[in-house]
Amino acid sequence: MADTGLVVLGAVLLIIGVLTALFCVGIPIAIVGLVLLIYGLVKEGPRPMYMYPGYAPVYVPQATALCPVCGSPLQWVPQYSRWYCQRCGAYR
């Protein structure tokens, strides 16, 4: 997939460099234009990113936690991905 901006810039610099080659300044400009032209033609575009459903990692708690307020064991609720204290009636 060519980068149109680089191709146009390279072509313009190449033409300017060739036209001003008699003044010895145009040769480096033509070389830069040629390099930009070639790079613009062979440059790859960004690759698409695909999201697959069900690929997100699921947090599974390994140990039981205690409520910081009352000290009773908390219950993990996977639906909300949060801990719940039955004594306090609140998510922690």
N, C-alpha and C positions, 0 to 999 in steps of 0.2 A: 504494500500500500504506500504510494508515494506521498510525500509531504509537499503539497502544492506551494506553500510559502517559500520553502527552501529551494525548490526547483526554479521558481520565478526569480528569486534573489540571485541564485547562481547564474541563471541565464543573463540577467541584466549586468552583473559584474563581469561575466565573460565577454559580453558584447562591448562594454565600456573598456575593458582591458585590451581587447583586440584593436579597438579604434584608437586608443592612446598608446599603443605599443611603440610608436616612433619616439615617444618622449621617455622611454625606459621606465616610466612609472606604471605603465599599463601591464607589463609582464606579470608582476606579483598580483595585481588585481585580477588578471585573467586566470592565474593559477588558483587563487582563492575562489573565484567564480566557478571554475571547473570542479574543484573539490566539493563545493556546496551543491552544485548541480548533481553530481554523482551520488553524494550522500542523501540528498533529498529523494532521489529515485529509488534507492535501495533500502531506505529506512522503513522498518516495520512499525505498524500502528500498535496501539495497546491491545493486549489480548483480553477478550471478554472474561469477566468473572461470573461464575455460575454458583448459585446457592441451591443446595439440595436440601429438601425438607427432612427433618429428623436427624440432621447431622450435628446439631448443637450439643455440646457436652452437658450432661445432666449432673447436677451436684447431688451426691448422695452422702449424707453425714455418716461418719464412721463411728462416732461415739455419742453418748447422750450428753446433753448440756443441762446446766442448772440455771434457773431463773435468777437474774441478778437482783430482783426485788425481794422475792419471797423465799428463794432457795429450793423450790420444788423442781422436779425433773420437767424439762421441756419436751414437747412432742413435735417432731418434724412434719410439716404439711407440704408435700411435694407440689400440690396445686399452686401454692403461693410462694414456694421456695423460701419459706420462713419458719422459724420456731414459734410454737404456741404454748403459752402457759395456761393450763386449765384452772389453776387456783386464781390467778389474776384476771383471766379472761382477755388476755392481750397477746398480740404478736410481738416477738422480740427479735 
